[in-house]
Amino acid sequence: MERYRNLSRDSGVDAYEIGDDFIKVRFRPGVVYWYTEASVGAEHLSVLKRLARRGQGLGTYISQHTQVRDGYARKDPDD
């Protein structure tokens, strides 16, 4: 996973991994959420990827959009 840049310095997001049709987001204290095109839709997935690469706004976007916040495909403890 790639470390999230956290430009705002107050994000709960720690790291992310981007695939063709998914993004994995690791939140502190080490829980990994999988968001897929099937679970949140192509538009939300595209925004999640863009915000992850930018390093700002990812956690806020997830928390403010119910379809995303509650629409994760899978939740895993960090390895």
PDB file of N, CA, C and O in Angstrom:
ATOM      1  N   MET A   1       0.837  -1.182   0.000  1.00  0.00           N
ATOM      2  CA  MET A   1       0.000   0.000   0.000  1.00  0.00           C
ATOM      3  C   MET A   1       0.881   1.243   0.000  1.00  0.00           C
ATOM      4  O   MET A   1       2.007   1.232   0.497  1.00  0.00           O
ATOM      5  N   GLU A   2       0.351   2.286  -0.556  1.00  0.00           N
ATOM      6  CA  GLU A   2       1.067   3.557  -0.625  1.00  0.00           C
ATOM      7  C   GLU A   2       0.602   4.459   0.517  1.00  0.00           C
ATOM      8  O   GLU A   2      -0.595   4.568   0.783  1.00  0.00           O
ATOM      9  N   ARG A   3       1.535   5.091   1.173  1.00  0.00           N
ATOM     10  CA  ARG A   3       1.185   5.979   2.283  1.00  0.00           C
ATOM     11  C   ARG A   3       0.401   7.173   1.746  1.00  0.00           C
ATOM     12  O   ARG A   3       0.774   7.785   0.745  1.00  0.00           O
ATOM     13  N   TYR A   4      -0.695   7.488   2.438  1.00  0.00           N
ATOM     14  CA  TYR A   4      -1.521   8.649   2.102  1.00  0.00           C
ATOM     15  C   TYR A   4      -0.778   9.905   2.558  1.00  0.00           C
ATOM     16  O   TYR A   4      -0.296   9.968   3.689  1.00  0.00           O
ATOM     17  N   ARG A   5      -0.688  10.893   1.685  1.00  0.00           N
ATOM     18  CA  ARG A   5       0.111  12.089   1.995  1.00  0.00           C
ATOM     19  C   ARG A   5      -0.480  12.946   3.109  1.00  0.00           C
ATOM     20  O   ARG A   5       0.267  13.636   3.801  1.00  0.00           O
ATOM     21  N   ASN A   6      -1.787  12.924   3.301  1.00  0.00           N
ATOM     22  CA  ASN A   6      -2.447  13.607   4.413  1.00  0.00           C
ATOM     23  C   ASN A   6      -2.037  15.076   4.497  1.00  0.00           C
ATOM     24  O   ASN A   6      -1.521  15.531   5.518  1.00  0.00           O
ATOM     25  N   LEU A   7      -2.271  15.803   3.421  1.00  0.00           N
ATOM     26  CA  LEU A   7      -1.866  17.202   3.363  1.00  0.00           C
ATOM     27  C   LEU A   7      -2.554  18.068   4.413  1.00  0.00           C
ATOM     28  O   LEU A   7      -2.005  19.087   4.833  1.00  0.00           O
ATOM     29  N   SER A   8      -3.745  17.673   4.836  1.00  0.00           N
ATOM     30  CA  SER A   8      -4.457  18.447   5.861  1.00  0.00           C
ATOM     31  C   SER A   8      -3.946  18.123   7.266  1.00  0.00           C
ATOM     32  O   SER A   8      -4.238  18.845   8.219  1.00  0.00           O
ATOM     33  N   ARG A   9      -3.194  17.051   7.389  1.00  0.00           N
ATOM     34  CA  ARG A   9      -2.581  16.611   8.643  1.00  0.00           C
ATOM     35  C   ARG A   9      -3.578  16.135   9.707  1.00  0.00           C
ATOM     36  O   ARG A   9      -3.203  15.962  10.866  1.00  0.00           O
ATOM     37  N   ASP A  10      -4.832  15.924   9.329  1.00  0.00           N
ATOM     38  CA  ASP A  10      -5.800  15.472  10.329  1.00  0.00           C
ATOM     39  C   ASP A  10      -6.663  14.316   9.831  1.00  0.00           C
ATOM     40  O   ASP A  10      -7.737  14.065  10.379  1.00  0.00           O
ATOM     41  N   SER A  11      -6.211  13.622   8.814  1.00  0.00           N
ATOM     42  CA  SER A  11      -6.992  12.529   8.238  1.00  0.00           C
ATOM     43  C   SER A  11      -6.837  11.244   9.031  1.00  0.00           C
ATOM     44  O   SER A  11      -5.784  10.977   9.610  1.00  0.00           O
ATOM     45  N   GLY A  12      -7.890  10.460   9.049  1.00  0.00           N
ATOM     46  CA  GLY A  12      -7.827   9.127   9.622  1.00  0.00           C
ATOM     47  C   GLY A  12      -7.311   8.104   8.631  1.00  0.00           C
ATOM     48  O   GLY A  12      -7.093   6.946   8.988  1.00  0.00           O
ATOM     49  N   VAL A  13      -7.110   8.526   7.371  1.00  0.00           N
ATOM     50  CA  VAL A  13      -6.589   7.634   6.331  1.00  0.00           C
ATOM     51  C   VAL A  13      -5.079   7.540   6.482  1.00  0.00           C
ATOM     52  O   VAL A  13      -4.388   8.546   6.644  1.00  0.00           O
ATOM     53  N   ASP A  14      -4.583   6.314   6.425  1.00  0.00           N
ATOM     54  CA  ASP A  14      -3.154   6.070   6.589  1.00  0.00           C
ATOM     55  C   ASP A  14      -2.480   5.690   5.268  1.00  0.00           C
ATOM     56  O   ASP A  14      -1.369   6.136   4.984  1.00  0.00           O
ATOM     57  N   ALA A  15      -3.165   4.854   4.454  1.00  0.00           N
ATOM     58  CA  ALA A  15      -2.572   4.358   3.213  1.00  0.00           C
ATOM     59  C   ALA A  15      -3.685   3.916   2.266  1.00  0.00           C
ATOM     60  O   ALA A  15      -4.846   3.802   2.660  1.00  0.00           O
ATOM     61  N   TYR A  16      -3.309   3.671   1.017  1.00  0.00           N
ATOM     62  CA  TYR A  16      -4.276   3.228   0.018  1.00  0.00           C
ATOM     63  C   TYR A  16      -3.576   2.391  -1.037  1.00  0.00           C
ATOM     64  O   TYR A  16      -2.354   2.421  -1.179  1.00  0.00           O
ATOM     65  N   GLU A  17      -4.390   1.642  -1.775  1.00  0.00           N
ATOM     66  CA  GLU A  17      -3.899   0.877  -2.922  1.00  0.00           C
ATOM     67  C   GLU A  17      -4.976   0.958  -3.998  1.00  0.00           C
ATOM     68  O   GLU A  17      -6.154   0.716  -3.732  1.00  0.00           O
ATOM     69  N   ILE A  18      -4.561   1.301  -5.212  1.00  0.00           N
ATOM     70  CA  ILE A  18      -5.497   1.479  -6.318  1.00  0.00           C
ATOM     71  C   ILE A  18      -5.335   0.352  -7.327  1.00  0.00           C
ATOM     72  O   ILE A  18      -4.223   0.013  -7.730  1.00  0.00           O
ATOM     73  N   GLY A  19      -6.470  -0.226  -7.729  1.00  0.00           N
ATOM     74  CA  GLY A  19      -6.520  -1.217  -8.790  1.00  0.00           C
ATOM     75  C   GLY A  19      -7.447  -0.732  -9.880  1.00  0.00           C
ATOM     76  O   GLY A  19      -8.004   0.361  -9.780  1.00  0.00           O
ATOM     77  N   ASP A  20      -7.620  -1.524 -10.915  1.00  0.00           N
ATOM     78  CA  ASP A  20      -8.472  -1.105 -12.028  1.00  0.00           C
ATOM     79  C   ASP A  20      -9.900  -0.807 -11.594  1.00  0.00           C
ATOM     80  O   ASP A  20     -10.473   0.205 -11.996  1.00  0.00           O
ATOM     81  N   ASP A  21     -10.474  -1.675 -10.781  1.00  0.00           N
ATOM     82  CA  ASP A  21     -11.880  -1.497 -10.397  1.00  0.00           C
ATOM     83  C   ASP A  21     -12.077  -1.472  -8.882  1.00  0.00           C
ATOM     84  O   ASP A  21     -13.147  -1.822  -8.385  1.00  0.00           O
ATOM     85  N   PHE A  22     -11.037  -1.055  -8.149  1.00  0.00           N
ATOM     86  CA  PHE A  22     -11.152  -0.965  -6.697  1.00  0.00           C
ATOM     87  C   PHE A  22     -10.146   0.028  -6.130  1.00  0.00           C
ATOM     88  O   PHE A  22      -9.187   0.426  -6.790  1.00  0.00           O
ATOM     89  N   ILE A  23     -10.397   0.408  -4.894  1.00  0.00           N
ATOM     90  CA  ILE A  23      -9.401   1.103  -4.077  1.00  0.00           C
ATOM     91  C   ILE A  23      -9.514   0.518  -2.676  1.00  0.00           C
ATOM     92  O   ILE A  23     -10.611   0.353  -2.143  1.00  0.00           O
ATOM     93  N   LYS A  24      -8.380   0.213  -2.099  1.00  0.00           N
ATOM     94  CA  LYS A  24      -8.318  -0.216  -0.706  1.00  0.00           C
ATOM     95  C   LYS A  24      -7.835   0.983   0.096  1.00  0.00           C
ATOM     96  O   LYS A  24      -6.849   1.624  -0.269  1.00  0.00           O
ATOM     97  N   VAL A  25      -8.526   1.283   1.181  1.00  0.00           N
ATOM     98  CA  VAL A  25      -8.171   2.424   2.021  1.00  0.00           C
ATOM     99  C   VAL A  25      -7.932   1.913   3.434  1.00  0.00           C
ATOM    100  O   VAL A  25      -8.809   1.300   4.043  1.00  0.00           O
ATOM    101  N   ARG A  26      -6.732   2.173   3.949  1.00  0.00           N
ATOM    102  CA  ARG A  26      -6.421   1.779   5.319  1.00  0.00           C
ATOM    103  C   ARG A  26      -6.587   2.986   6.237  1.00  0.00           C
ATOM    104  O   ARG A  26      -5.950   4.024   6.058  1.00  0.00           O
ATOM    105  N   PHE A  27      -7.458   2.817   7.218  1.00  0.00           N
ATOM    106  CA  PHE A  27      -7.685   3.841   8.227  1.00  0.00           C
ATOM    107  C   PHE A  27      -6.911   3.483   9.479  1.00  0.00           C
ATOM    108  O   PHE A  27      -6.656   2.308   9.741  1.00  0.00           O
ATOM    109  N   ARG A  28      -6.536   4.486  10.253  1.00  0.00           N
ATOM    110  CA  ARG A  28      -5.981   4.208  11.564  1.00  0.00           C
ATOM    111  C   ARG A  28      -7.128   3.711  12.426  1.00  0.00           C
ATOM    112  O   ARG A  28      -8.195   4.321  12.377  1.00  0.00           O
ATOM    113  N   PRO A  29      -6.998   2.695  13.180  1.00  0.00           N
ATOM    114  CA  PRO A  29      -5.809   1.989  13.623  1.00  0.00           C
ATOM    115  C   PRO A  29      -5.523   0.715  12.839  1.00  0.00           C
ATOM    116  O   PRO A  29      -5.159  -0.287  13.454  1.00  0.00           O
ATOM    117  N   GLY A  30      -5.665   0.695  11.539  1.00  0.00           N
ATOM    118  CA  GLY A  30      -5.248  -0.458  10.756  1.00  0.00           C
ATOM    119  C   GLY A  30      -6.363  -1.288  10.156  1.00  0.00           C
ATOM    120  O   GLY A  30      -6.168  -2.477   9.904  1.00  0.00           O
ATOM    121  N   VAL A  31      -7.516  -0.707   9.921  1.00  0.00           N
ATOM    122  CA  VAL A  31      -8.613  -1.412   9.267  1.00  0.00           C
ATOM    123  C   VAL A  31      -8.617  -1.012   7.799  1.00  0.00           C
ATOM    124  O   VAL A  31      -8.530   0.171   7.471  1.00  0.00           O
ATOM    125  N   VAL A  32      -8.717  -2.009   6.911  1.00  0.00           N
ATOM    126  CA  VAL A  32      -8.679  -1.771   5.472  1.00  0.00           C
ATOM    127  C   VAL A  32     -10.075  -1.973   4.885  1.00  0.00           C
ATOM    128  O   VAL A  32     -10.686  -3.030   5.042  1.00  0.00           O
ATOM    129  N   TYR A  33     -10.561  -0.943   4.211  1.00  0.00           N
ATOM    130  CA  TYR A  33     -11.854  -1.001   3.535  1.00  0.00           C
ATOM    131  C   TYR A  33     -11.615  -1.083   2.041  1.00  0.00           C
ATOM    132  O   TYR A  33     -10.783  -0.359   1.494  1.00  0.00           O
ATOM    133  N   TRP A  34     -12.348  -1.968   1.384  1.00  0.00           N
ATOM    134  CA  TRP A  34     -12.296  -2.122  -0.062  1.00  0.00           C
ATOM    135  C   TRP A  34     -13.527  -1.453  -0.662  1.00  0.00           C
ATOM    136  O   TRP A  34     -14.657  -1.763  -0.283  1.00  0.00           O
ATOM    137  N   TYR A  35     -13.307  -0.545  -1.590  1.00  0.00           N
ATOM    138  CA  TYR A  35     -14.388   0.094  -2.334  1.00  0.00           C
ATOM    139  C   TYR A  35     -14.223  -0.328  -3.786  1.00  0.00           C
ATOM    140  O   TYR A  35     -13.143  -0.191  -4.360  1.00  0.00           O
ATOM    141  N   THR A  36     -15.296  -0.842  -4.379  1.00  0.00           N
ATOM    142  CA  THR A  36     -15.236  -1.320  -5.750  1.00  0.00           C
ATOM    143  C   THR A  36     -16.245  -0.578  -6.616  1.00  0.00           C
ATOM    144  O   THR A  36     -17.146   0.093  -6.113  1.00  0.00           O
ATOM    145  N   GLU A  37     -16.076  -0.711  -7.900  1.00  0.00           N
ATOM    146  CA  GLU A  37     -17.036  -0.117  -8.821  1.00  0.00           C
ATOM    147  C   GLU A  37     -18.428  -0.687  -8.565  1.00  0.00           C
ATOM    148  O   GLU A  37     -19.423   0.036  -8.618  1.00  0.00           O
ATOM    149  N   ALA A  38     -18.490  -1.984  -8.287  1.00  0.00           N
ATOM    150  CA  ALA A  38     -19.781  -2.620  -8.025  1.00  0.00           C
ATOM    151  C   ALA A  38     -20.404  -2.142  -6.718  1.00  0.00           C
ATOM    152  O   ALA A  38     -21.629  -2.075  -6.611  1.00  0.00           O
ATOM    153  N   SER A  39     -19.578  -1.805  -5.717  1.00  0.00           N
ATOM    154  CA  SER A  39     -20.136  -1.441  -4.407  1.00  0.00           C
ATOM    155  C   SER A  39     -20.494   0.036  -4.280  1.00  0.00           C
ATOM    156  O   SER A  39     -21.462   0.369  -3.595  1.00  0.00           O
ATOM    157  N   VAL A  40     -19.746   0.928  -4.918  1.00  0.00           N
ATOM    158  CA  VAL A  40     -20.017   2.365  -4.775  1.00  0.00           C
ATOM    159  C   VAL A  40     -20.299   3.073  -6.093  1.00  0.00           C
ATOM    160  O   VAL A  40     -20.692   4.240  -6.089  1.00  0.00           O
ATOM    161  N   GLY A  41     -20.109   2.403  -7.206  1.00  0.00           N
ATOM    162  CA  GLY A  41     -20.343   3.023  -8.509  1.00  0.00           C
ATOM    163  C   GLY A  41     -19.084   3.636  -9.092  1.00  0.00           C
ATOM    164  O   GLY A  41     -18.159   4.009  -8.370  1.00  0.00           O
ATOM    165  N   ALA A  42     -19.069   3.733 -10.403  1.00  0.00           N
ATOM    166  CA  ALA A  42     -17.893   4.211 -11.128  1.00  0.00           C
ATOM    167  C   ALA A  42     -17.538   5.660 -10.783  1.00  0.00           C
ATOM    168  O   ALA A  42     -16.359   5.998 -10.675  1.00  0.00           O
ATOM    169  N   GLU A  43     -18.546   6.514 -10.610  1.00  0.00           N
ATOM    170  CA  GLU A  43     -18.275   7.926 -10.336  1.00  0.00           C
ATOM    171  C   GLU A  43     -17.614   8.101  -8.971  1.00  0.00           C
ATOM    172  O   GLU A  43     -16.607   8.801  -8.857  1.00  0.00           O
ATOM    173  N   HIS A  44     -18.165   7.478  -7.948  1.00  0.00           N
ATOM    174  CA  HIS A  44     -17.548   7.583  -6.617  1.00  0.00           C
ATOM    175  C   HIS A  44     -16.149   6.973  -6.615  1.00  0.00           C
ATOM    176  O   HIS A  44     -15.228   7.532  -6.019  1.00  0.00           O
ATOM    177  N   LEU A  45     -15.990   5.838  -7.274  1.00  0.00           N
ATOM    178  CA  LEU A  45     -14.680   5.186  -7.310  1.00  0.00           C
ATOM    179  C   LEU A  45     -13.636   6.091  -7.957  1.00  0.00           C
ATOM    180  O   LEU A  45     -12.500   6.178  -7.491  1.00  0.00           O
ATOM    181  N   SER A  46     -14.029   6.753  -9.019  1.00  0.00           N
ATOM    182  CA  SER A  46     -13.121   7.677  -9.699  1.00  0.00           C
ATOM    183  C   SER A  46     -12.698   8.818  -8.777  1.00  0.00           C
ATOM    184  O   SER A  46     -11.526   9.195  -8.746  1.00  0.00           O
ATOM    185  N   VAL A  47     -13.642   9.361  -8.034  1.00  0.00           N
ATOM    186  CA  VAL A  47     -13.329  10.443  -7.094  1.00  0.00           C
ATOM    187  C   VAL A  47     -12.410   9.939  -5.980  1.00  0.00           C
ATOM    188  O   VAL A  47     -11.451  10.621  -5.617  1.00  0.00           O
ATOM    189  N   LEU A  48     -12.690   8.763  -5.437  1.00  0.00           N
ATOM    190  CA  LEU A  48     -11.844   8.198  -4.385  1.00  0.00           C
ATOM    191  C   LEU A  48     -10.406   8.053  -4.861  1.00  0.00           C
ATOM    192  O   LEU A  48      -9.474   8.391  -4.131  1.00  0.00           O
ATOM    193  N   LYS A  49     -10.220   7.561  -6.063  1.00  0.00           N
ATOM    194  CA  LYS A  49      -8.867   7.394  -6.608  1.00  0.00           C
ATOM    195  C   LYS A  49      -8.168   8.745  -6.768  1.00  0.00           C
ATOM    196  O   LYS A  49      -6.992   8.890  -6.436  1.00  0.00           O
ATOM    197  N   ARG A  50      -8.904   9.726  -7.280  1.00  0.00           N
ATOM    198  CA  ARG A  50      -8.319  11.049  -7.495  1.00  0.00           C
ATOM    199  C   ARG A  50      -7.903  11.680  -6.166  1.00  0.00           C
ATOM    200  O   ARG A  50      -6.810  12.237  -6.059  1.00  0.00           O
ATOM    201  N   LEU A  51      -8.768  11.596  -5.158  1.00  0.00           N
ATOM    202  CA  LEU A  51      -8.456  12.179  -3.859  1.00  0.00           C
ATOM    203  C   LEU A  51      -7.292  11.458  -3.178  1.00  0.00           C
ATOM    204  O   LEU A  51      -6.469  12.089  -2.516  1.00  0.00           O
ATOM    205  N   ALA A  52      -7.228  10.147  -3.341  1.00  0.00           N
ATOM    206  CA  ALA A  52      -6.109   9.383  -2.770  1.00  0.00           C
ATOM    207  C   ALA A  52      -4.788   9.841  -3.378  1.00  0.00           C
ATOM    208  O   ALA A  52      -3.813  10.066  -2.661  1.00  0.00           O
ATOM    209  N   ARG A  53      -4.760   9.977  -4.681  1.00  0.00           N
ATOM    210  CA  ARG A  53      -3.532  10.419  -5.353  1.00  0.00           C
ATOM    211  C   ARG A  53      -3.165  11.848  -4.953  1.00  0.00           C
ATOM    212  O   ARG A  53      -1.986  12.184  -4.838  1.00  0.00           O
ATOM    213  N   ARG A  54      -4.170  12.674  -4.745  1.00  0.00           N
ATOM    214  CA  ARG A  54      -3.940  14.072  -4.369  1.00  0.00           C
ATOM    215  C   ARG A  54      -3.440  14.189  -2.935  1.00  0.00           C
ATOM    216  O   ARG A  54      -2.687  15.106  -2.605  1.00  0.00           O
ATOM    217  N   GLY A  55      -3.860  13.256  -2.086  1.00  0.00           N
ATOM    218  CA  GLY A  55      -3.407  13.280  -0.701  1.00  0.00           C
ATOM    219  C   GLY A  55      -4.227  14.162   0.209  1.00  0.00           C
ATOM    220  O   GLY A  55      -3.778  14.533   1.294  1.00  0.00           O
ATOM    221  N   GLN A  56      -5.428  14.500  -0.225  1.00  0.00           N
ATOM    222  CA  GLN A  56      -6.267  15.376   0.591  1.00  0.00           C
ATOM    223  C   GLN A  56      -7.731  15.144   0.261  1.00  0.00           C
ATOM    224  O   GLN A  56      -8.108  15.045  -0.907  1.00  0.00           O
ATOM    225  N   GLY A  57      -8.558  15.059   1.308  1.00  0.00           N
ATOM    226  CA  GLY A  57      -9.996  14.990   1.125  1.00  0.00           C
ATOM    227  C   GLY A  57     -10.597  13.599   1.065  1.00  0.00           C
ATOM    228  O   GLY A  57     -11.818  13.467   0.982  1.00  0.00           O
ATOM    229  N   LEU A  58      -9.785  12.566   1.106  1.00  0.00           N
ATOM    230  CA  LEU A  58     -10.290  11.199   0.951  1.00  0.00           C
ATOM    231  C   LEU A  58     -11.184  10.789   2.121  1.00  0.00           C
ATOM    232  O   LEU A  58     -12.308  10.334   1.905  1.00  0.00           O
ATOM    233  N   GLY A  59     -10.714  10.940   3.327  1.00  0.00           N
ATOM    234  CA  GLY A  59     -11.511  10.567   4.491  1.00  0.00           C
ATOM    235  C   GLY A  59     -12.795  11.374   4.600  1.00  0.00           C
ATOM    236  O   GLY A  59     -13.848  10.835   4.943  1.00  0.00           O
ATOM    237  N   THR A  60     -12.705  12.658   4.309  1.00  0.00           N
ATOM    238  CA  THR A  60     -13.885  13.526   4.349  1.00  0.00           C
ATOM    239  C   THR A  60     -14.910  13.090   3.317  1.00  0.00           C
ATOM    240  O   THR A  60     -16.102  13.022   3.617  1.00  0.00           O
ATOM    241  N   TYR A  61     -14.463  12.795   2.113  1.00  0.00           N
ATOM    242  CA  TYR A  61     -15.384  12.358   1.060  1.00  0.00           C
ATOM    243  C   TYR A  61     -16.095  11.076   1.468  1.00  0.00           C
ATOM    244  O   TYR A  61     -17.308  10.952   1.298  1.00  0.00           O
ATOM    245  N   ILE A  62     -15.350  10.136   1.998  1.00  0.00           N
ATOM    246  CA  ILE A  62     -15.943   8.865   2.417  1.00  0.00           C
ATOM    247  C   ILE A  62     -16.978   9.102   3.509  1.00  0.00           C
ATOM    248  O   ILE A  62     -18.070   8.537   3.454  1.00  0.00           O
ATOM    249  N   SER A  63     -16.659   9.916   4.487  1.00  0.00           N
ATOM    250  CA  SER A  63     -17.581  10.125   5.608  1.00  0.00           C
ATOM    251  C   SER A  63     -18.808  10.947   5.216  1.00  0.00           C
ATOM    252  O   SER A  63     -19.866  10.790   5.826  1.00  0.00           O
ATOM    253  N   GLN A  64     -18.693  11.811   4.220  1.00  0.00           N
ATOM    254  CA  GLN A  64     -19.804  12.686   3.840  1.00  0.00           C
ATOM    255  C   GLN A  64     -20.749  12.080   2.810  1.00  0.00           C
ATOM    256  O   GLN A  64     -21.823  12.631   2.568  1.00  0.00           O
ATOM    257  N   HIS A  65     -20.380  10.970   2.205  1.00  0.00           N
ATOM    258  CA  HIS A  65     -21.226  10.338   1.187  1.00  0.00           C
ATOM    259  C   HIS A  65     -21.677   8.970   1.691  1.00  0.00           C
ATOM    260  O   HIS A  65     -20.903   8.013   1.709  1.00  0.00           O
ATOM    261  N   THR A  66     -22.925   8.899   2.094  1.00  0.00           N
ATOM    262  CA  THR A  66     -23.471   7.683   2.694  1.00  0.00           C
ATOM    263  C   THR A  66     -23.277   6.467   1.804  1.00  0.00           C
ATOM    264  O   THR A  66     -22.950   5.386   2.293  1.00  0.00           O
ATOM    265  N   GLN A  67     -23.475   6.634   0.500  1.00  0.00           N
ATOM    266  CA  GLN A  67     -23.320   5.506  -0.419  1.00  0.00           C
ATOM    267  C   GLN A  67     -21.905   4.945  -0.360  1.00  0.00           C
ATOM    268  O   GLN A  67     -21.708   3.741  -0.522  1.00  0.00           O
ATOM    269  N   VAL A  68     -20.928   5.800  -0.133  1.00  0.00           N
ATOM    270  CA  VAL A  68     -19.539   5.357  -0.036  1.00  0.00           C
ATOM    271  C   VAL A  68     -19.244   4.841   1.375  1.00  0.00           C
ATOM    272  O   VAL A  68     -18.699   3.750   1.542  1.00  0.00           O
ATOM    273  N   ARG A  69     -19.608   5.628   2.382  1.00  0.00           N
ATOM    274  CA  ARG A  69     -19.330   5.258   3.778  1.00  0.00           C
ATOM    275  C   ARG A  69     -19.895   3.879   4.117  1.00  0.00           C
ATOM    276  O   ARG A  69     -19.233   3.074   4.771  1.00  0.00           O
ATOM    277  N   ASP A  70     -21.110   3.618   3.670  1.00  0.00           N
ATOM    278  CA  ASP A  70     -21.762   2.347   3.971  1.00  0.00           C
ATOM    279  C   ASP A  70     -21.638   1.324   2.842  1.00  0.00           C
ATOM    280  O   ASP A  70     -22.125   0.200   2.962  1.00  0.00           O
ATOM    281  N   GLY A  71     -20.982   1.719   1.742  1.00  0.00           N
ATOM    282  CA  GLY A  71     -20.978   0.874   0.550  1.00  0.00           C
ATOM    283  C   GLY A  71     -19.700   0.113   0.293  1.00  0.00           C
ATOM    284  O   GLY A  71     -19.471  -0.350  -0.825  1.00  0.00           O
ATOM    285  N   TYR A  72     -18.862  -0.029   1.302  1.00  0.00           N
ATOM    286  CA  TYR A  72     -17.626  -0.772   1.068  1.00  0.00           C
ATOM    287  C   TYR A  72     -17.956  -2.224   0.744  1.00  0.00           C
ATOM    288  O   TYR A  72     -18.945  -2.780   1.221  1.00  0.00           O
ATOM    289  N   ALA A  73     -17.107  -2.816  -0.073  1.00  0.00           N
ATOM    290  CA  ALA A  73     -17.310  -4.205  -0.499  1.00  0.00           C
ATOM    291  C   ALA A  73     -16.811  -5.192   0.549  1.00  0.00           C
ATOM    292  O   ALA A  73     -17.325  -6.303   0.675  1.00  0.00           O
ATOM    293  N   ARG A  74     -15.808  -4.763   1.291  1.00  0.00           N
ATOM    294  CA  ARG A  74     -15.153  -5.660   2.241  1.00  0.00           C
ATOM    295  C   ARG A  74     -14.406  -4.830   3.282  1.00  0.00           C
ATOM    296  O   ARG A  74     -13.980  -3.708   3.008  1.00  0.00           O
ATOM    297  N   LYS A  75     -14.255  -5.397   4.477  1.00  0.00           N
ATOM    298  CA  LYS A  75     -13.520  -4.739   5.558  1.00  0.00           C
ATOM    299  C   LYS A  75     -12.610  -5.789   6.184  1.00  0.00           C
ATOM    300  O   LYS A  75     -13.076  -6.839   6.625  1.00  0.00           O
ATOM    301  N   ASP A  76     -11.322  -5.503   6.221  1.00  0.00           N
ATOM    302  CA  ASP A  76     -10.337  -6.451   6.728  1.00  0.00           C
ATOM    303  C   ASP A  76      -9.437  -5.793   7.767  1.00  0.00           C
ATOM    304  O   ASP A  76      -9.168  -4.595   7.679  1.00  0.00           O
ATOM    305  N   PRO A  77      -8.974  -6.553   8.741  1.00  0.00           N
ATOM    306  CA  PRO A  77      -7.910  -6.035   9.594  1.00  0.00           C
ATOM    307  C   PRO A  77      -6.641  -5.926   8.751  1.00  0.00           C
ATOM    308  O   PRO A  77      -6.447  -6.705   7.818  1.00  0.00           O
ATOM    309  N   ASP A  78      -5.793  -4.980   9.069  1.00  0.00           N
ATOM    310  CA  ASP A  78      -4.532  -4.838   8.341  1.00  0.00           C
ATOM    311  C   ASP A  78      -3.666  -6.054   8.578  1.00  0.00           C
ATOM    312  O   ASP A  78      -3.654  -6.618   9.672  1.00  0.00           O
ATOM    313  N   ASP A  79      -2.944  -6.456   7.549  1.00  0.00           N
ATOM    314  CA  ASP A  79      -2.094  -7.658   7.642  1.00  0.00           C
ATOM    315  C   ASP A  79      -0.977  -7.497   8.616  1.00  0.00           C
ATOM    316  O   ASP A  79      -0.183  -8.419   8.803  1.00  0.00           O
TER     317      ASP A  79
END
